[in-house]
Amino acid sequence: MIAVFKTNVSTDSELNVISPLLNSRFKEIKWNIDLWDSDKILRVDSPRDWTKEITELFNSIGLRCINLEIFHSAPF
């Protein structure tokens, strides 16, 4: 499953805050944030849907994260 989120992560320091949180709480996901995209897109590749948990994590530290789309596909 690939989930696509719009975020407001716009600086390296914000990325440095969210990175260890995503890595420690969601060990089986692969993710990236495109800081060059106008919507600061977060892409998450995971065998399970973590949409609610990821959105809550961002909100808990004052960042915005809105789910745009979920694609269901076979794992790589």
N, CA, C and O atoms as a MOPAC input file, in Angstrom:
PM7 MOZYME 1SCF
protein

 N      0.82200 1    -1.15800 1     0.00000 1
 C      0.00000 1     0.00000 1     0.00000 1
 C      0.88000 1     1.24100 1     0.00000 1
 O      1.85600 1     1.32500 1     0.74600 1
 N      0.53100 1     2.18300 1    -0.82800 1
 C      1.24100 1     3.45500 1    -0.86500 1
 C      0.23000 1     4.54600 1    -0.53100 1
 O     -0.81100 1     4.67400 1    -1.17500 1
 N      0.56800 1     5.33400 1     0.49900 1
 C     -0.28300 1     6.44900 1     0.89500 1
 C      0.44000 1     7.74200 1     0.56100 1
 O      1.65800 1     7.84500 1     0.70800 1
 N     -0.32900 1     8.72700 1     0.10800 1
 C      0.22000 1    10.02500 1    -0.26700 1
 C     -0.45400 1    11.08200 1     0.61000 1
 O     -1.67900 1    11.14600 1     0.71200 1
 N      0.38900 1    11.91100 1     1.24200 1
 C     -0.09500 1    12.93800 1     2.15200 1
 C      0.43200 1    14.30700 1     1.73500 1
 O      1.54600 1    14.42600 1     1.22500 1
 N     -0.37300 1    15.33100 1     1.95700 1
 C      0.07500 1    16.71700 1     1.83700 1
 C      0.49700 1    17.14300 1     3.23800 1
 O     -0.24900 1    16.94600 1     4.19700 1
 N      1.69600 1    17.73000 1     3.36600 1
 C      2.17500 1    18.16100 1     4.68000 1
 C      2.58000 1    19.63100 1     4.62300 1
 O      2.56600 1    20.25600 1     3.56200 1
 N      2.93700 1    20.16100 1     5.77600 1
 C      3.49600 1    21.51300 1     5.82200 1
 C      4.94400 1    21.48200 1     6.30200 1
 O      5.45100 1    22.48400 1     6.80600 1
 N      5.61100 1    20.34300 1     6.15100 1
 C      7.03700 1    20.23600 1     6.47900 1
 C      7.79400 1    21.00700 1     5.40800 1
 O      7.78100 1    20.63400 1     4.23500 1
 N      8.46000 1    22.09200 1     5.82200 1
 C      9.09200 1    22.92600 1     4.80300 1
 C     10.57200 1    23.18300 1     5.04300 1
 O     11.24800 1    23.76000 1     4.19100 1
 N     11.07800 1    22.76000 1     6.19300 1
 C     12.49100 1    23.02200 1     6.48600 1
 C     13.20200 1    21.72900 1     6.88500 1
 O     12.57400 1    20.74500 1     7.27800 1
 N     14.51100 1    21.76300 1     6.77300 1
 C     15.30500 1    20.61400 1     7.21600 1
 C     15.13500 1    20.37700 1     8.71000 1
 O     15.14600 1    19.22700 1     9.15000 1
 N     14.97700 1    21.43500 1     9.49900 1
 C     14.81900 1    21.24200 1    10.93900 1
 C     13.49800 1    20.55000 1    11.26500 1
 O     13.45100 1    19.72900 1    12.18100 1
 N     12.42400 1    20.86000 1    10.53800 1
 C     11.15200 1    20.14300 1    10.73400 1
 C     11.29400 1    18.68800 1    10.29200 1
 O     10.76300 1    17.78200 1    10.93300 1
 N     12.00300 1    18.47700 1     9.20800 1
 C     12.25300 1    17.11900 1     8.74000 1
 C     13.06700 1    16.33300 1     9.77000 1
 O     12.83000 1    15.14400 1     9.98000 1
 N     14.02600 1    17.00800 1    10.40800 1
 C     14.84500 1    16.36100 1    11.43800 1
 C     14.04500 1    16.02800 1    12.69300 1
 O     14.44600 1    15.15000 1    13.45600 1
 N     12.93800 1    16.70000 1    12.92200 1
 C     12.05600 1    16.37900 1    14.05200 1
 C     11.18800 1    15.16900 1    13.71900 1
 O     11.05900 1    14.25300 1    14.53100 1
 N     10.59800 1    15.16200 1    12.53400 1
 C      9.65300 1    14.09800 1    12.18600 1
 C     10.35000 1    12.79400 1    11.80500 1
 O      9.79700 1    11.72000 1    12.04000 1
 N     11.53300 1    12.85700 1    11.23200 1
 C     12.23300 1    11.65500 1    10.76100 1
 C     12.42800 1    10.59500 1    11.83600 1
 O     12.03900 1     9.44700 1    11.61700 1
 N     13.01700 1    10.92400 1    12.99500 1
 C     13.21700 1     9.88000 1    13.99900 1
 C     11.90000 1     9.33900 1    14.55600 1
 O     11.82300 1     8.17700 1    14.95600 1
 N     10.87400 1    10.17400 1    14.58200 1
 C      9.57600 1     9.71500 1    15.07300 1
 C      8.95800 1     8.69800 1    14.11500 1
 O      8.46300 1     7.65500 1    14.54500 1
 N      8.98900 1     9.00100 1    12.82600 1
 C      8.47700 1     8.05000 1    11.83400 1
 C      9.28500 1     6.75400 1    11.84900 1
 O      8.72300 1     5.66000 1    11.80000 1
 N     10.60100 1     6.88900 1    11.91600 1
 C     11.46600 1     5.70600 1    11.88000 1
 C     11.30700 1     4.82200 1    13.11000 1
 O     11.38800 1     3.59900 1    13.00000 1
 N     11.08600 1     5.41100 1    14.26500 1
 C     10.98300 1     4.60400 1    15.48000 1
 C      9.59200 1     4.01200 1    15.68300 1
 O      9.47000 1     2.90500 1    16.20800 1
 N      8.54900 1     4.72000 1    15.28000 1
 C      7.18000 1     4.23500 1    15.51000 1
 C      6.65900 1     3.32300 1    14.40800 1
 O      5.77200 1     2.50300 1    14.64400 1
 N      7.20000 1     3.46300 1    13.22500 1
 C      6.70500 1     2.70000 1    12.07500 1
 C      7.88900 1     2.02700 1    11.39200 1
 O      8.30000 1     2.43000 1    10.30500 1
 N      8.42200 1     1.01800 1    12.02600 1
 C      9.66500 1     0.38700 1    11.57200 1
 C      9.55000 1    -0.28300 1    10.20300 1
 O     10.54000 1    -0.37500 1     9.47700 1
 N      8.36100 1    -0.74900 1     9.84300 1
 C      8.24100 1    -1.49100 1     8.58200 1
 C      7.86400 1    -0.62300 1     7.38600 1
 O      7.65700 1    -1.15000 1     6.29300 1
 N      7.77000 1     0.68500 1     7.56500 1
 C      7.41700 1     1.53000 1     6.42000 1
 C      8.65600 1     2.10000 1     5.73700 1
 O      9.72000 1     2.24400 1     6.33800 1
 N      8.47600 1     2.41700 1     4.47000 1
 C      9.44900 1     3.20900 1     3.71400 1
 C      8.74900 1     4.52000 1     3.42300 1
 O      7.58800 1     4.53000 1     3.01300 1
 N      9.44300 1     5.62200 1     3.63200 1
 C      8.79700 1     6.91100 1     3.43900 1
 C      9.78000 1     7.94500 1     2.91100 1
 O     10.99600 1     7.79200 1     3.03200 1
 N      9.22800 1     8.99900 1     2.32200 1
 C     10.02100 1    10.16000 1     1.95500 1
 C      9.11600 1    11.37400 1     1.86700 1
 O      7.91800 1    11.26300 1     1.61000 1
 N      9.71900 1    12.54400 1     2.08600 1
 C      9.01000 1    13.81500 1     1.95500 1
 C      9.73500 1    14.63700 1     0.90200 1
 O     10.94900 1    14.82900 1     0.97300 1
 N      8.98300 1    15.11400 1    -0.06700 1
 C      9.53800 1    15.93400 1    -1.14200 1
 C      9.42300 1    17.40200 1    -0.75000 1
 O      8.37800 1    18.02100 1    -0.95400 1
 N     10.48700 1    17.95800 1    -0.19000 1
 C     10.47500 1    19.35600 1     0.23400 1
 C     10.42600 1    20.33100 1    -0.94100 1
 O     10.10700 1    21.50500 1    -0.75000 1
 N     10.73400 1    19.86900 1    -2.14000 1
 C     10.69900 1    20.73200 1    -3.32300 1
 C      9.29900 1    20.84100 1    -3.92300 1
 O      9.01600 1    21.77200 1    -4.67700 1
 N      8.43000 1    19.89800 1    -3.59200 1
 C      7.05600 1    19.92200 1    -4.08300 1
 C      6.27100 1    20.99300 1    -3.32000 1
 O      6.48300 1    21.17400 1    -2.12100 1
 N      5.38200 1    21.69500 1    -3.99300 1
 C      4.61300 1    22.75700 1    -3.33600 1
 C      3.71700 1    22.22400 1    -2.21700 1
 O      3.39200 1    22.96000 1    -1.28500 1
 N      3.31600 1    20.95400 1    -2.29700 1
 C      2.47600 1    20.33300 1    -1.27100 1
 C      3.28200 1    19.53800 1    -0.24500 1
 O      2.70700 1    18.87600 1     0.61900 1
 N      4.61700 1    19.60300 1    -0.33900 1
 C      5.49800 1    18.90800 1     0.61600 1
 C      5.01500 1    17.46500 1     0.82300 1
 O      4.74000 1    17.03800 1     1.94400 1
 N      4.92200 1    16.73400 1    -0.28500 1
 C      4.31200 1    15.41500 1    -0.31800 1
 C      5.10400 1    14.38000 1     0.48600 1
 O      6.31400 1    14.22500 1     0.32000 1
 N      4.38800 1    13.68700 1     1.35300 1
 C      4.90200 1    12.53500 1     2.08900 1
 C      4.35200 1    11.29200 1     1.40900 1
 O      3.13900 1    11.15400 1     1.25300 1
 N      5.23500 1    10.39000 1     1.00500 1
 C      4.82800 1     9.10700 1     0.42900 1
 C      5.23500 1     8.01600 1     1.40400 1
 O      6.36900 1     7.98200 1     1.88100 1
 N      4.29400 1     7.12400 1     1.69200 1
 C      4.53000 1     6.03400 1     2.63400 1
 C      4.22900 1     4.72200 1     1.93700 1
 O      3.14400 1     4.53800 1     1.38500 1
 N      5.19200 1     3.81000 1     1.96200 1
 C      5.01900 1     2.46900 1     1.41000 1
 C      5.02300 1     1.50400 1     2.58800 1
 O      6.00000 1     1.42500 1     3.33300 1
 N      3.93500 1     0.78000 1     2.74800 1
 C      3.78600 1    -0.09300 1     3.91200 1
 C      2.82900 1    -1.24100 1     3.59100 1
 O      1.93900 1    -1.09400 1     2.75300 1
 N      3.01000 1    -2.37800 1     4.25400 1
 C      2.07100 1    -3.47300 1     4.05800 1
 C      0.72700 1    -3.21100 1     4.74400 1
 O     -0.23500 1    -3.94300 1     4.51600 1
 N      0.65600 1    -2.18000 1     5.57600 1
 C     -0.56500 1    -1.90300 1     6.34100 1
 C     -0.90300 1    -0.41800 1     6.24700 1
 O     -0.03400 1     0.40500 1     5.96000 1
 N     -2.15100 1    -0.08500 1     6.48700 1
 C     -2.61500 1     1.30200 1     6.42900 1
 C     -2.35400 1     1.99300 1     7.77800 1
 O     -2.98600 1     1.66700 1     8.78200 1
 N     -1.42100 1     2.94300 1     7.78500 1
 C     -1.07000 1     3.71100 1     8.98600 1
 C     -1.57600 1     5.14500 1     8.89200 1
 O     -1.09600 1     6.00900 1     9.62600 1
 N     -2.52300 1     5.41900 1     8.01800 1
 C     -2.97100 1     6.78300 1     7.75100 1
 C     -3.35200 1     7.52400 1     9.02200 1
 O     -2.86300 1     8.62800 1     9.26100 1
 N     -4.19700 1     6.95000 1     9.82200 1
 C     -4.66800 1     7.61300 1    11.04100 1
 C     -3.51100 1     7.88600 1    11.99400 1
 O     -3.39400 1     8.98800 1    12.52900 1
 N     -2.66700 1     6.90400 1    12.20600 1
 C     -1.55500 1     7.03800 1    13.15100 1
 C     -0.53100 1     8.07800 1    12.68900 1
 O     -0.01900 1     8.85000 1    13.50000 1
 N     -0.23800 1     8.09800 1    11.39700 1
 C      0.72300 1     9.07100 1    10.86600 1
 C      0.16200 1    10.48700 1    10.97000 1
 O      0.87700 1    11.41000 1    11.36100 1
 N     -1.10500 1    10.66100 1    10.62500 1
 C     -1.75000 1    11.96400 1    10.73100 1
 C     -1.74500 1    12.45300 1    12.17600 1
 O     -1.45500 1    13.62100 1    12.43400 1
 N     -2.06300 1    11.56900 1    13.11900 1
 C     -2.05700 1    11.93500 1    14.53700 1
 C     -0.65100 1    12.29600 1    15.01800 1
 O     -0.49000 1    13.22400 1    15.81000 1
 N      0.36500 1    11.57500 1    14.54900 1
 C      1.74100 1    11.87300 1    14.93300 1
 C      2.12000 1    13.28300 1    14.48800 1
 O      2.65600 1    14.05900 1    15.27800 1
 N      1.84800 1    13.61500 1    13.24200 1
 C      2.15400 1    14.95300 1    12.73800 1
 C      1.42200 1    16.01300 1    13.56300 1
 O      2.01900 1    17.00400 1    13.98500 1
 N      0.12500 1    15.79600 1    13.78800 1
 C     -0.66300 1    16.76800 1    14.55300 1
 C     -0.12700 1    16.93900 1    15.96900 1
 O     -0.15800 1    18.04300 1    16.51200 1
 N      0.36100 1    15.86400 1    16.56800 1
 C      0.83400 1    15.92900 1    17.95700 1
 C      2.06300 1    16.81200 1    18.12300 1
 O      2.34300 1    17.28300 1    19.22500 1
 N      2.79800 1    17.04000 1    17.03700 1
 C      3.98800 1    17.90800 1    17.13500 1
 C      3.78300 1    19.22700 1    16.37500 1
 O      4.74000 1    19.95000 1    16.09800 1
 N      2.53400 1    19.52100 1    16.05000 1
 C      2.21700 1    20.80800 1    15.44600 1
 C      2.42500 1    20.90100 1    13.95300 1
 O      2.47700 1    22.00000 1    13.40000 1
 N      2.54700 1    19.75800 1    13.28800 1
 C      2.67000 1    19.74500 1    11.83100 1
 C      1.37000 1    19.25200 1    11.21300 1
 O      0.60800 1    18.52400 1    11.85000 1
 N      1.12400 1    19.64500 1     9.98700 1
 C     -0.08600 1    19.24000 1     9.27900 1
 C      0.22800 1    18.08700 1     8.33700 1
 O      1.28600 1    18.04800 1     7.71000 1
 N     -0.70400 1    17.15700 1     8.25100 1
 C     -0.54800 1    15.99700 1     7.36700 1
 C     -1.94600 1    15.55800 1     6.93900 1
 O     -2.73500 1    15.09300 1     7.76200 1
 N     -2.24500 1    15.70400 1     5.66100 1
 C     -3.57500 1    15.38500 1     5.13900 1
 C     -3.44800 1    14.28100 1     4.10200 1
 O     -2.69600 1    14.40400 1     3.13500 1
 N     -4.18900 1    13.20300 1     4.31200 1
 C     -4.15400 1    12.08500 1     3.36600 1
 C     -4.81800 1    12.49600 1     2.06700 1
 O     -5.94900 1    12.98200 1     2.06000 1
 N     -4.09800 1    12.29600 1     0.95500 1
 C     -4.64100 1    12.61100 1    -0.36000 1
 C     -5.12000 1    11.37300 1    -1.10300 1
 O     -6.15300 1    11.40000 1    -1.77200 1
 N     -4.35800 1    10.28400 1    -0.98000 1
 C     -4.67300 1     9.10600 1    -1.78200 1
 C     -3.98700 1     7.87800 1    -1.20100 1
 O     -2.92700 1     7.97000 1    -0.58200 1
 N     -4.62000 1     6.72100 1    -1.41600 1
 C     -4.02400 1     5.43700 1    -1.03400 1
 C     -4.07300 1     4.52300 1    -2.24900 1
 O     -5.11600 1     4.37000 1    -2.88300 1
 N     -2.94000 1     3.92300 1    -2.56300 1
 C     -2.86100 1     2.96800 1    -3.65600 1
 C     -2.59600 1     1.59500 1    -3.05100 1
 O     -1.71500 1     1.43900 1    -2.20500 1
 N     -3.34300 1     0.63000 1    -3.48000 1
 C     -3.10800 1    -0.74000 1    -3.01500 1
 C     -2.38800 1    -1.48600 1    -4.12700 1
 O     -2.86900 1    -1.57300 1    -5.25700 1
 N     -1.23000 1    -2.02000 1    -3.78000 1
 C     -0.43800 1    -2.75000 1    -4.76900 1
 C      0.33700 1    -3.85800 1    -4.08500 1
 O      0.46800 1    -3.89000 1    -2.86100 1
 N      0.84000 1    -4.75000 1    -4.88900 1
 C      1.67800 1    -5.82700 1    -4.33900 1
 C      2.96000 1    -5.22400 1    -3.79600 1
 O      3.47100 1    -4.25800 1    -4.36200 1
 N      3.49400 1    -5.77700 1    -2.70500 1
 C      4.75100 1    -5.24300 1    -2.17100 1
 C      5.89800 1    -5.43100 1    -3.14600 1
 O      5.88500 1    -6.35400 1    -3.96100 1
 N      6.88500 1    -4.55700 1    -3.06200 1
 C      8.04700 1    -4.62400 1    -3.92700 1
 C      8.95700 1    -5.74400 1    -3.50800 1
 O      9.99900 1    -5.95700 1    -4.12800 1

